[in-house]
Amino acid sequence: MKEQIEAHAKRLKLSWIREHYHEIKAENNYDYLLQLFEREVENREERKVNLLLKQAQLPKTGDQPFQWEHIQIPQGIDRDKILQGEFIHEKENLILYGGVGTGKTYLATLISLNAIHRYGTKVKFFTLASLANKLIEANQNGSLPRLIKQLERLDLLILDELGYIPLHKEGAELLFQVISMCYENKSLVITTNLQFGQWNHVFGDPILTEAVIDRLIHHSHLLLFNGESFRYKESLIQQ
């Protein structure tokens, strides 16, 4: 009988039940079944979240609380809407602008973590340069359509560090295709240390740069990060 139970559970893809059904203690059959199903659902949700976290490839963060005091938040959005990911449901963008080490990547990561745990949001984190390189490689080996389809399945795309490395012409053009694909279909979070007027240094073509900015700023919120670098202050404290 044990083998039959495990075989049926395996066929029905009830992995937690198959391994733990004999551990449940209950006063009656209804309570027993309820506990079985509850544990199976919890296990599936946990596996789903772990898979989404693995696929997102988020950078590691510390456990210190996020500091909002140095951030200017525009009208139309607030801290709760940012952290709870309401802008994702509205297919709006966030542009996080400020100096190096002021917490832009940290906030983008917190937003992603909350969205995954709360709603099962499909997220992917790239530096701008790494996505450009990935797109170029895919275009050269014939796998670009497959990569674009993978990006189309996302709910939220994080593009980190816009402004650190100028892009190759092919990479800039392919990134424009991705940004156009996301426009009004999914949300983007961009972190940058450059004002819009300086983005041409990254994309290399004024017309392309204008087209990128035009698509990003429509349905977007610009958060300004002021203050000193957290990493610099932390290193001073440690010294």
Short mmCIF file of the C-alpha atoms (twelve columns), coordinates in Angstrom:
data_MODEL
# 
_entry.id   MODEL 
# 
loop_
_atom_site.group_PDB 
_atom_site.id 
_atom_site.type_symbol 
_atom_site.label_atom_id 
_atom_site.label_alt_id 
_atom_site.label_comp_id 
_atom_site.label_asym_id 
_atom_site.label_seq_id 
_atom_site.Cartn_x 
_atom_site.Cartn_y 
_atom_site.Cartn_z 
_atom_site.pdbx_PDB_model_num 
ATOM 1   C CA . MET A 1   0.000   0.000  0.000   1 
ATOM 2   C CA . LYS A 2   2.854   2.392  0.811   1 
ATOM 3   C CA . GLU A 3   4.318   1.913  -2.659  1 
ATOM 4   C CA . GLN A 4   0.915   2.553  -4.265  1 
ATOM 5   C CA . ILE A 5   0.382   5.786  -2.323  1 
ATOM 6   C CA . GLU A 6   3.817   7.066  -3.285  1 
ATOM 7   C CA . ALA A 7   3.320   6.056  -6.914  1 
ATOM 8   C CA . HIS A 8   -0.029  7.876  -7.153  1 
ATOM 9   C CA . ALA A 9   1.391   10.953 -5.420  1 
ATOM 10  C CA . LYS A 10  4.313   10.956 -7.843  1 
ATOM 11  C CA . ARG A 11  1.981   10.652 -10.831 1 
ATOM 12  C CA . LEU A 12  -0.066  13.588 -9.546  1 
ATOM 13  C CA . LYS A 13  3.151   15.541 -8.850  1 
ATOM 14  C CA . LEU A 14  2.401   15.821 -5.137  1 
ATOM 15  C CA . SER A 15  6.029   15.819 -4.082  1 
ATOM 16  C CA . TRP A 16  5.574   16.915 -0.453  1 
ATOM 17  C CA . ILE A 17  2.716   14.459 0.132   1 
ATOM 18  C CA . ARG A 18  4.684   11.617 -1.421  1 
ATOM 19  C CA . GLU A 19  7.555   12.127 1.023   1 
ATOM 20  C CA . HIS A 20  5.722   13.198 4.197   1 
ATOM 21  C CA . TYR A 21  2.155   11.827 4.165   1 
ATOM 22  C CA . HIS A 22  3.004   9.371  6.950   1 
ATOM 23  C CA . GLU A 23  4.167   12.147 9.298   1 
ATOM 24  C CA . ILE A 24  0.805   13.913 9.598   1 
ATOM 25  C CA . LYS A 25  -1.081  13.507 12.873  1 
ATOM 26  C CA . ALA A 26  -4.798  14.336 12.812  1 
ATOM 27  C CA . GLU A 27  -7.988  13.676 14.768  1 
ATOM 28  C CA . ASN A 28  -10.061 12.781 11.706  1 
ATOM 29  C CA . ASN A 29  -9.837  12.237 7.967   1 
ATOM 30  C CA . TYR A 30  -10.904 15.784 7.113   1 
ATOM 31  C CA . ASP A 31  -8.188  17.324 9.253   1 
ATOM 32  C CA . TYR A 32  -5.655  14.885 7.810   1 
ATOM 33  C CA . LEU A 33  -6.532  15.804 4.218   1 
ATOM 34  C CA . LEU A 34  -6.550  19.513 5.023   1 
ATOM 35  C CA . GLN A 35  -3.063  19.346 6.516   1 
ATOM 36  C CA . LEU A 36  -1.792  17.356 3.536   1 
ATOM 37  C CA . PHE A 37  -3.087  19.868 1.004   1 
ATOM 38  C CA . GLU A 38  -1.939  22.885 3.026   1 
ATOM 39  C CA . ARG A 39  1.605   21.543 3.277   1 
ATOM 40  C CA . GLU A 40  1.658   20.657 -0.416  1 
ATOM 41  C CA . VAL A 41  0.547   24.180 -1.378  1 
ATOM 42  C CA . GLU A 42  3.124   25.757 0.954   1 
ATOM 43  C CA . ASN A 43  5.841   23.570 -0.516  1 
ATOM 44  C CA . ARG A 44  4.877   24.492 -4.078  1 
ATOM 45  C CA . GLU A 45  4.820   28.195 -3.259  1 
ATOM 46  C CA . GLU A 46  8.239   27.948 -1.624  1 
ATOM 47  C CA . ARG A 47  9.688   26.116 -4.624  1 
ATOM 48  C CA . LYS A 48  8.157   28.673 -6.977  1 
ATOM 49  C CA . VAL A 49  9.697   31.575 -5.045  1 
ATOM 50  C CA . ASN A 50  13.093  29.879 -4.923  1 
ATOM 51  C CA . LEU A 51  12.970  29.301 -8.676  1 
ATOM 52  C CA . LEU A 52  12.024  32.937 -9.335  1 
ATOM 53  C CA . LEU A 53  14.854  34.136 -7.082  1 
ATOM 54  C CA . LYS A 54  17.330  31.921 -8.904  1 
ATOM 55  C CA . GLN A 55  16.164  33.151 -12.297 1 
ATOM 56  C CA . ALA A 56  16.224  36.808 -11.212 1 
ATOM 57  C CA . GLN A 57  19.970  36.686 -10.418 1 
ATOM 58  C CA . LEU A 58  19.719  39.559 -7.948  1 
ATOM 59  C CA . PRO A 59  22.849  40.944 -6.299  1 
ATOM 60  C CA . LYS A 60  23.352  40.127 -2.644  1 
ATOM 61  C CA . THR A 61  22.178  42.710 -0.137  1 
ATOM 62  C CA . GLY A 62  22.928  43.267 3.495   1 
ATOM 63  C CA . ASP A 63  20.319  43.123 6.230   1 
ATOM 64  C CA . GLN A 64  20.506  46.815 7.142   1 
ATOM 65  C CA . PRO A 65  17.240  48.813 6.789   1 
ATOM 66  C CA . PHE A 66  16.937  50.991 3.725   1 
ATOM 67  C CA . GLN A 67  17.375  54.710 4.386   1 
ATOM 68  C CA . TRP A 68  14.858  56.936 2.621   1 
ATOM 69  C CA . GLU A 69  15.912  60.290 4.065   1 
ATOM 70  C CA . HIS A 70  18.215  61.222 1.195   1 
ATOM 71  C CA . ILE A 71  15.762  60.282 -1.595  1 
ATOM 72  C CA . GLN A 72  13.443  62.729 -3.338  1 
ATOM 73  C CA . ILE A 73  10.242  60.912 -4.327  1 
ATOM 74  C CA . PRO A 74  8.014   62.587 -6.941  1 
ATOM 75  C CA . GLN A 75  4.278   63.123 -6.661  1 
ATOM 76  C CA . GLY A 76  2.111   60.227 -7.802  1 
ATOM 77  C CA . ILE A 77  4.040   57.554 -5.929  1 
ATOM 78  C CA . ASP A 78  5.222   56.945 -2.376  1 
ATOM 79  C CA . ARG A 79  7.396   54.514 -0.406  1 
ATOM 80  C CA . ASP A 80  4.698   51.898 0.003   1 
ATOM 81  C CA . LYS A 81  3.762   51.909 -3.674  1 
ATOM 82  C CA . ILE A 82  7.438   51.565 -4.573  1 
ATOM 83  C CA . LEU A 83  8.206   48.706 -2.186  1 
ATOM 84  C CA . GLN A 84  4.901   46.925 -2.770  1 
ATOM 85  C CA . GLY A 85  5.441   47.078 -6.519  1 
ATOM 86  C CA . GLU A 86  2.207   48.842 -7.435  1 
ATOM 87  C CA . PHE A 87  4.006   50.536 -10.332 1 
ATOM 88  C CA . ILE A 88  4.691   47.058 -11.766 1 
ATOM 89  C CA . HIS A 89  0.977   46.289 -11.969 1 
ATOM 90  C CA . GLU A 90  0.497   49.630 -13.752 1 
ATOM 91  C CA . LYS A 91  3.390   48.809 -16.150 1 
ATOM 92  C CA . GLU A 92  5.191   51.972 -15.090 1 
ATOM 93  C CA . ASN A 93  8.946   52.529 -14.853 1 
ATOM 94  C CA . LEU A 94  11.253  53.731 -12.111 1 
ATOM 95  C CA . ILE A 95  14.406  55.696 -12.893 1 
ATOM 96  C CA . LEU A 96  16.768  55.856 -9.924  1 
ATOM 97  C CA . TYR A 97  19.247  58.692 -10.409 1 
ATOM 98  C CA . GLY A 98  22.131  59.606 -8.123  1 
ATOM 99  C CA . GLY A 99  25.793  59.274 -7.308  1 
ATOM 100 C CA . VAL A 100 27.775  56.091 -6.864  1 
ATOM 101 C CA . GLY A 101 27.001  54.133 -3.696  1 
ATOM 102 C CA . THR A 102 23.864  56.032 -2.688  1 
ATOM 103 C CA . GLY A 103 21.599  52.957 -2.596  1 
ATOM 104 C CA . LYS A 104 20.093  52.785 -6.078  1 
ATOM 105 C CA . THR A 105 20.964  49.137 -6.706  1 
ATOM 106 C CA . TYR A 106 19.977  48.239 -3.144  1 
ATOM 107 C CA . LEU A 107 16.491  49.719 -3.616  1 
ATOM 108 C CA . ALA A 108 16.077  48.021 -7.007  1 
ATOM 109 C CA . THR A 109 16.951  44.719 -5.345  1 
ATOM 110 C CA . LEU A 110 14.522  45.264 -2.449  1 
ATOM 111 C CA . ILE A 111 11.737  46.050 -4.912  1 
ATOM 112 C CA . SER A 112 12.514  42.839 -6.801  1 
ATOM 113 C CA . LEU A 113 12.596  40.692 -3.652  1 
ATOM 114 C CA . ASN A 114 9.265   42.052 -2.433  1 
ATOM 115 C CA . ALA A 115 7.636   41.557 -5.836  1 
ATOM 116 C CA . ILE A 116 8.810   37.953 -6.041  1 
ATOM 117 C CA . HIS A 117 7.728   37.027 -2.518  1 
ATOM 118 C CA . ARG A 118 4.391   38.900 -2.598  1 
ATOM 119 C CA . TYR A 119 3.117   38.271 -6.104  1 
ATOM 120 C CA . GLY A 120 5.352   35.722 -7.792  1 
ATOM 121 C CA . THR A 121 6.611   38.447 -10.132 1 
ATOM 122 C CA . LYS A 122 9.012   37.372 -12.874 1 
ATOM 123 C CA . VAL A 123 12.104  39.538 -12.519 1 
ATOM 124 C CA . LYS A 124 15.510  39.654 -14.191 1 
ATOM 125 C CA . PHE A 125 18.478  41.755 -13.097 1 
ATOM 126 C CA . PHE A 126 21.193  42.898 -15.517 1 
ATOM 127 C CA . THR A 127 23.785  45.586 -15.611 1 
ATOM 128 C CA . LEU A 128 23.172  47.579 -18.762 1 
ATOM 129 C CA . ALA A 129 26.512  46.492 -20.221 1 
ATOM 130 C CA . SER A 130 25.977  42.801 -19.451 1 
ATOM 131 C CA . LEU A 131 22.576  42.760 -21.179 1 
ATOM 132 C CA . ALA A 132 24.012  44.580 -24.190 1 
ATOM 133 C CA . ASN A 133 26.813  42.005 -24.437 1 
ATOM 134 C CA . LYS A 134 24.318  39.152 -24.050 1 
ATOM 135 C CA . LEU A 135 22.163  40.583 -26.831 1 
ATOM 136 C CA . ILE A 136 25.166  40.978 -29.151 1 
ATOM 137 C CA . GLU A 137 26.278  37.398 -28.493 1 
ATOM 138 C CA . ALA A 138 22.758  36.083 -29.081 1 
ATOM 139 C CA . ASN A 139 22.445  38.078 -32.299 1 
ATOM 140 C CA . GLN A 140 25.716  36.683 -33.593 1 
ATOM 141 C CA . ASN A 141 24.955  33.030 -32.794 1 
ATOM 142 C CA . GLY A 142 21.346  33.119 -33.991 1 
ATOM 143 C CA . SER A 143 19.662  32.816 -30.580 1 
ATOM 144 C CA . LEU A 144 18.382  36.410 -30.341 1 
ATOM 145 C CA . PRO A 145 14.686  35.505 -30.937 1 
ATOM 146 C CA . ARG A 146 14.837  33.010 -28.063 1 
ATOM 147 C CA . LEU A 147 16.452  35.585 -25.734 1 
ATOM 148 C CA . ILE A 148 13.849  38.209 -26.668 1 
ATOM 149 C CA . LYS A 149 11.065  35.725 -25.884 1 
ATOM 150 C CA . GLN A 150 12.623  35.092 -22.465 1 
ATOM 151 C CA . LEU A 151 12.648  38.836 -21.785 1 
ATOM 152 C CA . GLU A 152 9.049   39.162 -23.008 1 
ATOM 153 C CA . ARG A 153 7.922   36.749 -20.276 1 
ATOM 154 C CA . LEU A 154 9.222   39.031 -17.536 1 
ATOM 155 C CA . ASP A 155 7.071   41.370 -15.455 1 
ATOM 156 C CA . LEU A 156 10.006  43.502 -14.305 1 
ATOM 157 C CA . LEU A 157 13.390  44.106 -15.921 1 
ATOM 158 C CA . ILE A 158 16.150  45.752 -13.878 1 
ATOM 159 C CA . LEU A 159 18.867  47.586 -15.827 1 
ATOM 160 C CA . ASP A 160 21.626  48.608 -13.439 1 
ATOM 161 C CA . GLU A 161 24.583  50.965 -13.873 1 
ATOM 162 C CA . LEU A 162 23.541  52.985 -16.900 1 
ATOM 163 C CA . GLY A 163 26.397  55.419 -17.380 1 
ATOM 164 C CA . TYR A 164 29.487  53.466 -16.406 1 
ATOM 165 C CA . ILE A 165 30.411  51.957 -19.785 1 
ATOM 166 C CA . PRO A 166 29.722  53.335 -23.300 1 
ATOM 167 C CA . LEU A 167 27.890  50.786 -25.435 1 
ATOM 168 C CA . HIS A 168 28.931  49.316 -28.748 1 
ATOM 169 C CA . LYS A 169 26.669  50.518 -31.591 1 
ATOM 170 C CA . GLU A 170 25.145  47.048 -32.050 1 
ATOM 171 C CA . GLY A 171 24.529  46.679 -28.327 1 
ATOM 172 C CA . ALA A 172 22.871  50.103 -28.100 1 
ATOM 173 C CA . GLU A 173 20.548  49.306 -31.001 1 
ATOM 174 C CA . LEU A 174 19.604  45.911 -29.552 1 
ATOM 175 C CA . LEU A 175 18.951  47.465 -26.141 1 
ATOM 176 C CA . PHE A 176 16.640  49.964 -27.812 1 
ATOM 177 C CA . GLN A 177 14.679  47.021 -29.221 1 
ATOM 178 C CA . VAL A 178 14.318  45.567 -25.720 1 
ATOM 179 C CA . ILE A 179 13.245  48.901 -24.231 1 
ATOM 180 C CA . SER A 180 10.714  49.371 -27.052 1 
ATOM 181 C CA . MET A 181 9.394   45.856 -26.418 1 
ATOM 182 C CA . CYS A 182 8.936   46.692 -22.728 1 
ATOM 183 C CA . TYR A 183 7.172   49.983 -23.435 1 
ATOM 184 C CA . GLU A 184 3.636   49.806 -21.960 1 
ATOM 185 C CA . ASN A 185 3.956   46.006 -21.669 1 
ATOM 186 C CA . LYS A 186 6.125   45.573 -18.572 1 
ATOM 187 C CA . SER A 187 8.054   47.643 -16.045 1 
ATOM 188 C CA . LEU A 188 11.665  48.733 -16.091 1 
ATOM 189 C CA . VAL A 189 13.805  49.919 -13.206 1 
ATOM 190 C CA . ILE A 190 16.857  51.867 -14.394 1 
ATOM 191 C CA . THR A 191 19.700  52.936 -12.111 1 
ATOM 192 C CA . THR A 192 21.991  55.655 -13.415 1 
ATOM 193 C CA . ASN A 193 24.510  58.254 -12.314 1 
ATOM 194 C CA . LEU A 194 23.976  60.371 -15.448 1 
ATOM 195 C CA . GLN A 195 21.453  63.085 -16.185 1 
ATOM 196 C CA . PHE A 196 19.342  62.489 -19.291 1 
ATOM 197 C CA . GLY A 197 21.401  65.022 -21.214 1 
ATOM 198 C CA . GLN A 198 24.478  62.837 -20.725 1 
ATOM 199 C CA . TRP A 199 22.947  59.536 -21.872 1 
ATOM 200 C CA . ASN A 200 24.287  60.086 -25.367 1 
ATOM 201 C CA . HIS A 201 27.713  59.179 -23.936 1 
ATOM 202 C CA . VAL A 202 26.305  55.682 -23.321 1 
ATOM 203 C CA . PHE A 203 24.183  55.102 -26.439 1 
ATOM 204 C CA . GLY A 204 26.467  57.009 -28.813 1 
ATOM 205 C CA . ASP A 205 23.777  58.330 -31.158 1 
ATOM 206 C CA . PRO A 206 21.651  61.389 -30.321 1 
ATOM 207 C CA . ILE A 207 18.585  60.164 -32.239 1 
ATOM 208 C CA . LEU A 208 18.728  56.719 -30.623 1 
ATOM 209 C CA . THR A 209 19.306  58.292 -27.201 1 
ATOM 210 C CA . GLU A 210 16.278  60.554 -27.625 1 
ATOM 211 C CA . ALA A 211 14.138  57.578 -28.648 1 
ATOM 212 C CA . VAL A 212 15.292  55.576 -25.596 1 
ATOM 213 C CA . ILE A 213 14.587  58.436 -23.183 1 
ATOM 214 C CA . ASP A 214 11.208  59.133 -24.799 1 
ATOM 215 C CA . ARG A 215 10.045  55.558 -24.160 1 
ATOM 216 C CA . LEU A 216 11.461  55.393 -20.644 1 
ATOM 217 C CA . ILE A 217 10.152  58.654 -19.211 1 
ATOM 218 C CA . HIS A 218 6.585   58.086 -20.440 1 
ATOM 219 C CA . HIS A 219 4.731   56.359 -17.553 1 
ATOM 220 C CA . SER A 220 7.765   56.680 -15.278 1 
ATOM 221 C CA . HIS A 221 8.769   58.021 -11.861 1 
ATOM 222 C CA . LEU A 222 12.158  59.658 -11.295 1 
ATOM 223 C CA . LEU A 223 13.684  59.150 -7.840  1 
ATOM 224 C CA . LEU A 224 16.646  61.392 -6.958  1 
ATOM 225 C CA . PHE A 225 19.284  59.927 -4.644  1 
ATOM 226 C CA . ASN A 226 21.249  62.574 -2.792  1 
ATOM 227 C CA . GLY A 227 23.918  62.320 -0.117  1 
ATOM 228 C CA . GLU A 228 27.236  60.568 0.276   1 
ATOM 229 C CA . SER A 229 28.155  57.056 -0.763  1 
ATOM 230 C CA . PHE A 230 27.026  54.486 1.804   1 
ATOM 231 C CA . ARG A 231 29.968  52.258 0.899   1 
ATOM 232 C CA . TYR A 232 32.416  55.123 1.406   1 
ATOM 233 C CA . LYS A 233 30.934  56.020 4.806   1 
ATOM 234 C CA . GLU A 234 30.975  52.363 5.863   1 
ATOM 235 C CA . SER A 235 34.642  52.034 4.945   1 
ATOM 236 C CA . LEU A 236 35.457  55.134 7.008   1 
ATOM 237 C CA . ILE A 237 33.619  53.652 10.003  1 
ATOM 238 C CA . GLN A 238 35.510  50.374 9.698   1 
ATOM 239 C CA . GLN A 239 38.814  52.226 9.550   1 
# 
